[in-house]
Amino acid sequence: MEESIIDRTAIVALRQISQARLDIHLRNLASARRDLAEANRLIETIRENLSTASSKNLIQIARRHLEYEPARQVMHDMPPIYSSLEMISVYLPTDKAKLHVDRANGYLERNDKQGAERELALADNSMIIIEIELPLLKSQQYIKKAQGYLAARNAGKAEEALQSAEQRVMTLYTGVHSPLFQANRNIWMAARNYPAAGKADTGHNLEQARVYLDQIAAGRSPTDKEEAGKLSKEIAGLEKKLADEGKVAESDLKAAWAKSTALTERSSAYLSADLSESETSLRGDNNLIEAKLHVAYAETYQLITAEPGKAMKELDTAQSYLQKAAVSHLAGTADRKKMRRIGNVLLALKSYPEKSDAEVRERYDTVKDEMSELIKNM
């Protein structure tokens, strides 16, 4: 499981970074460079050993083959991808990835390599475990900065970068044990195994998720507590319905999981960016993270629970946050251009909130993917 891999490897990576900081204080810059190279290797090891790694590697192989193999030949890459996705579906959601692989296969049958490449890229992105991979990315960025400063013999700046790298690795370590992460996993188990698991097991998973969410709602984090409290009440309603009627709608379980995933990703974005008023004015970054949360909520209401009114409201909220992010001085010219493009897609989605066809799903995927890229680079 991801938790044990991260526990073991992240702690060793932290040790290497702390040793590099000591080397800097001792003016042993050559040793510091060696320690950072090892820390970076260890962090990369976490990514390579995630449960999604095999599927993502197989998808990457197919994408490479698309560059020089005939479309019909690349179709032979699809069965291993399907098999790997099925293997990890026991503990991770792979429905979206499977859908994109299905579409890629359809494009290959029509000899459309460009369409197949687009769908395989979306399949790859759908398996990013943001609460793990975003801290990985951020920690590696700071290690790279530190390595650059060491090469320039700027020990002070290297030390500052390594302090930030340590914080991101610690975020990675603590994140997978956080109440929000654990709530998300329990809701996923309830949604995936229902109705086969039975009333008792589903009820237990929901109860555990609610307990974790209540911990967050009772905590001090203003970012998480309000939304966690709302989701806790929603889970409590599902528990009651399951106890009274013996069953719940599968769409309601999937919607709860989608919302908990959106909250987990938002929390990870805040922690990885270390958004504190002492560092930056933040509002542009803050608004972008909030916009992505409400896009995810809108997708849930439009595609899972078929509540167009709620979807419209969430799209309005997302667009409001996005507009604020676009006028922030923190946003560059390329960022603003991308945000305008995202805003146009949100406007298009608002014109038919009752639809749930493949085009709508693709638009949501594209918007969330582009927002994730903006958040990674902020």
C-alpha positions in Angstrom: 0.0 0.0 0.0 1.0 3.6 -0.6 1.1 4.4 3.1 3.9 1.9 4.0 6.0 2.9 0.9 5.8 6.5 1.8 6.4 5.9 5.5 9.7 4.1 4.9 11.0 6.1 1.9 9.9 9.6 2.9 11.6 9.3 6.3 14.9 8.3 4.7 14.6 11.1 2.2 14.0 13.5 5.0 17.1 12.2 6.7 19.2 12.9 3.5 17.8 16.4 3.2 18.5 17.2 6.9 22.1 15.8 6.4 22.5 18.0 3.3 21.4 21.0 5.4 24.0 20.1 8.1 26.7 19.7 5.3 25.8 23.2 4.2 26.3 24.6 7.7 29.6 22.8 7.8 30.5 24.3 4.5 30.9 20.8 2.9 29.0 21.5 -0.3 30.2 18.5 -2.1 28.7 16.2 0.5 25.5 18.2 0.4 25.2 17.7 -3.4 25.6 13.9 -2.9 22.9 13.9 -0.2 20.5 15.8 -2.3 21.0 13.5 -5.3 20.2 10.5 -3.0 17.1 12.4 -1.6 15.8 13.0 -5.1 16.4 9.4 -6.0 14.4 8.2 -3.0 11.5 10.6 -3.7 11.4 9.3 -7.3 11.3 5.7 -5.8 8.0 6.6 -4.1 6.5 7.5 -7.4 7.8 4.4 -9.1 6.4 2.1 -6.4 2.9 3.6 -6.3 0.1 1.2 -7.1 -0.7 3.2 -10.2 2.8 2.9 -11.6 2.4 -0.2 -13.7 -0.7 1.1 -15.4 0.8 4.5 -16.0 4.0 2.9 -17.4 1.9 0.7 -19.8 0.0 3.7 -21.0 3.3 5.6 -21.6 4.5 2.7 -23.6 1.4 2.8 -25.8 1.9 6.6 -26.3 5.5 6.0 -27.4 4.4 3.4 -29.8 1.8 5.8 -31.3 4.8 7.9 -32.5 6.1 5.2 -34.8 3.8 2.2 -34.9 0.7 1.7 -37.1 -2.6 2.3 -35.2 -3.6 -1.3 -35.5 -0.3 -2.4 -34.0 -0.7 -0.2 -31.0 -4.1 -1.9 -30.3 -2.0 -4.8 -28.9 -0.9 -2.5 -26.0 -4.5 -2.2 -24.8 -5.1 -5.6 -23.1 -2.2 -5.3 -20.7 -3.4 -1.8 -19.8 -6.9 -3.1 -19.1 -5.5 -5.9 -16.9 -3.4 -3.6 -14.9 -6.3 -1.3 -14.3 -8.5 -4.2 -13.1 -5.8 -5.3 -10.7 -5.6 -1.9 -8.9 -9.4 -1.3 -9.0 -9.6 -3.2 -5.7 -8.3 -0.2 -3.8 -8.2 2.7 -6.3 -10.9 4.1 -8.6 -10.1 3.3 -12.2 -13.4 3.9 -14.0 -12.3 7.1 -15.7 -9.1 5.6 -16.8 -10.9 2.6 -18.3 -13.3 4.9 -20.1 -10.5 6.9 -21.7 -8.7 3.6 -22.7 -11.9 2.4 -24.3 -12.1 5.7 -26.3 -8.5 5.4 -27.2 -9.1 1.9 -28.5 -12.0 3.2 -30.6 -9.8 5.8 -32.1 -7.2 3.2 -33.0 -9.8 1.1 -34.7 -10.6 4.2 -36.9 -6.9 4.8 -37.5 -7.0 8.1 -35.6 -3.7 8.2 -33.7 -4.2 11.8 -32.6 -7.5 11.0 -30.9 -6.0 7.9 -29.3 -3.1 10.0 -27.9 -5.4 12.5 -26.4 -7.5 9.8 -24.6 -4.4 8.0 -23.4 -3.1 11.2 -21.9 -6.4 11.7 -20.1 -6.3 8.1 -18.9 -2.8 8.8 -17.5 -3.8 12.0 -15.8 -6.9 10.4 -14.3 -4.7 8.1 -12.2 -2.6 10.9 -10.6 -3.0 10.5 -6.8 -2.8 14.3 -6.2 -2.5 14.1 -2.4 0.7 12.1 -2.9 2.1 13.2 -6.2 1.7 17.0 -5.7 3.9 17.0 -2.6 6.4 14.8 -4.5 6.5 17.3 -7.3 6.9 20.3 -5.0 9.6 18.6 -2.9 11.6 17.7 -6.0 11.3 21.3 -7.3 12.8 22.7 -4.1 15.6 20.1 -4.2 16.4 21.1 -7.8 16.5 24.8 -6.7 18.8 23.9 -3.9 21.1 21.9 -6.2 21.2 25.0 -8.5 22.2 27.3 -5.6 24.8 24.8 -4.5 26.3 24.8 -8.0 26.5 28.6 -7.8 28.0 28.3 -4.3 25.1 30.2 -2.7 24.8 28.2 0.5 22.2 30.6 2.1 19.7 30.2 -0.7 20.3 26.5 -0.9 19.5 26.2 2.8 16.2 28.2 2.3 15.1 25.9 -0.5 15.9 22.8 1.6 13.7 24.0 4.4 10.8 24.2 2.0 11.8 20.8 0.6 11.6 19.3 4.1 8.2 20.8 4.7 6.9 19.2 1.4 8.3 15.8 2.2 6.8 16.0 5.7 3.4 17.0 4.1 3.7 13.8 2.0 4.5 11.7 5.1 1.7 13.1 7.2 -0.9 13.5 4.4 -1.5 9.8 3.9 -2.3 9.5 7.6 -4.5 12.5 7.7 -8.2 12.2 8.6 -9.3 13.5 5.2 -7.2 10.9 3.3 -8.6 8.1 5.6 -12.1 9.4 5.1 -11.7 9.3 1.4 -10.4 5.7 1.4 -13.3 4.5 3.6 -15.9 6.2 1.3 -14.2 4.6 -1.7 -14.4 1.2 -0.1 -18.1 1.8 0.6 -18.8 2.9 -2.9 -16.8 0.3 -4.7 -18.0 -2.8 -2.7 -21.7 -1.8 -2.5 -24.0 -3.7 -2.8 -21.9 -6.9 -2.8 -20.3 -6.1 0.6 -23.6 -6.0 2.3 -25.3 -3.6 4.7 -23.0 -4.1 7.7 -19.7 -3.6 5.8 -21.0 -0.6 3.9 -22.3 0.9 7.1 -19.0 0.4 8.9 -17.0 2.1 6.1 -19.4 5.0 6.1 -19.2 5.3 9.9 -15.4 5.3 9.8 -15.5 8.0 7.2 -17.9 10.1 9.2 -15.7 9.8 12.3 -12.7 11.1 10.4 -14.7 13.9 8.8 -16.0 14.9 12.3 -12.4 15.2 13.5 -11.7 17.7 10.7 -15.0 19.6 11.3 -14.0 19.9 15.0 -10.5 21.1 14.2 -8.9 24.5 13.7 -8.4 24.5 9.9 -10.8 27.0 8.4 -10.0 25.7 5.0 -11.3 22.2 5.6 -13.7 22.2 8.5 -16.8 23.8 6.8 -16.8 21.5 3.8 -15.9 18.4 5.9 -18.8 19.2 8.2 -21.2 19.3 5.2 -19.9 16.0 3.9 -20.2 14.5 7.3 -23.9 15.3 7.5 -24.3 13.8 4.0 -22.6 10.6 5.1 -24.8 10.5 8.3 -27.8 10.7 6.0 -26.6 7.8 4.0 -26.0 5.8 7.2 -29.5 6.5 8.4 -31.0 5.5 5.1 -29.0 2.3 5.0 -30.1 1.5 8.6 -33.8 2.3 8.0 -34.3 1.0 4.4 -31.5 -1.5 4.1 -30.2 0.2 0.9 -28.9 3.5 -0.6 -28.5 4.7 -4.1 -25.2 3.8 -5.6 -25.0 7.3 -7.2 -25.2 8.9 -3.7 -22.2 6.8 -2.6 -20.2 7.7 -5.7 -21.1 11.4 -5.2 -19.9 11.3 -1.6 -16.6 9.7 -2.8 -16.2 12.3 -5.6 -16.7 15.1 -3.1 -14.3 13.7 -0.5 -11.7 13.3 -3.3 -12.2 16.9 -4.3 -11.6 18.0 -0.7 -8.6 15.8 -0.3 -7.1 17.3 -3.5 -7.8 20.8 -2.3 -6.2 20.2 1.1 -3.1 18.7 -0.6 -2.9 21.8 -2.9 -2.9 24.1 0.1 -0.4 22.1 2.1 2.0 21.6 -0.9 1.9 25.3 -1.8 2.3 26.2 1.9 -0.1 29.1 1.4 0.5 31.4 4.4 0.0 35.1 4.5 3.6 35.6 5.6 4.9 34.3 2.3 2.8 35.8 -0.4 -0.4 37.7 -1.1 -1.9 34.4 -2.1 -5.3 35.4 -3.3 -4.7 34.3 -6.9 -3.5 30.9 -5.8 -6.2 30.5 -3.2 -8.9 31.4 -5.7 -7.6 28.9 -8.3 -7.7 26.0 -5.7 -11.2 27.0 -4.7 -12.3 27.2 -8.4 -11.1 23.6 -9.0 -13.0 22.4 -5.9 -16.3 23.8 -7.2 -15.7 22.4 -10.7 -15.4 19.0 -9.2 -18.6 19.5 -7.2 -20.4 20.7 -10.4 -19.2 17.5 -12.2 -20.6 15.4 -9.4 -24.0 17.0 -9.6 -24.1 17.0 -13.3 -22.7 13.5 -14.1 -23.4 11.4 -11.0 -26.5 12.6 -9.2 -28.2 14.4 -12.2 -29.0 17.6 -10.3 -28.6 20.4 -12.9 -29.6 23.2 -10.6 -26.8 22.4 -8.1 -24.4 21.9 -11.0 -25.2 25.4 -12.3 -24.7 26.9 -8.9 -21.3 25.3 -8.5 -20.2 26.3 -12.0 -21.1 29.9 -11.2 -19.0 29.7 -8.0 -16.1 28.2 -9.9 -16.2 30.9 -12.5 -16.3 33.6 -9.9 -13.1 32.2 -8.2 -11.5 31.8 -11.6 -12.1 35.4 -12.6 -10.5 36.5 -9.3 -7.5 34.3 -10.0 -7.1 35.7 -13.5 -6.8 39.3 -12.3 -4.3 38.5 -9.6 -0.8 39.9 -10.1 0.5 36.4 -9.3 -0.8 35.2 -12.7 1.4 35.5 -15.7 0.3 36.2 -19.3 0.3 32.5 -20.2 -1.7 31.6 -17.0 -4.3 34.3 -17.8 -4.7 32.9 -21.3 -5.3 29.4 -20.0 -7.7 30.7 -17.4 -9.7 32.5 -20.1 -9.8 29.3 -22.0 -11.1 27.4 -19.0 -13.6 30.1 -18.3 -15.0 29.7 -21.9 -15.4 25.9 -21.2 -17.3 26.6 -18.0 -19.6 29.0 -19.9 -20.3 26.2 -22.4 -21.0 23.7 -19.6 -23.5 26.1 -18.0 -25.5 26.2 -21.2 -26.6 22.5 -20.8 -26.3 21.4 -17.1 -28.7 18.6 -17.7 -26.5 16.8 -20.2 -24.2 14.0 -19.2 -22.8 12.7 -22.5 -19.2 11.9 -23.6 -18.6 15.5 -24.7 -19.6 16.9 -21.3 -17.4 14.4 -19.5 -14.5 15.3 -21.7 -14.9 19.0 -21.0 -14.9 18.4 -17.2 -11.8 16.2 -17.6 -10.0 18.9 -19.7 -10.9 21.7 -17.3 -9.7 19.9 -14.2 -6.6 18.8 -15.9 -5.7 22.3 -16.9 -6.5 23.6 -13.5 -4.2 21.0 -11.9 -1.4 22.1 -14.2 -1.8 25.7 -13.1 -1.9 24.7 -9.5 1.2 22.6 -9.8 3.1 25.5 -11.4 2.0 28.2 -9.0 
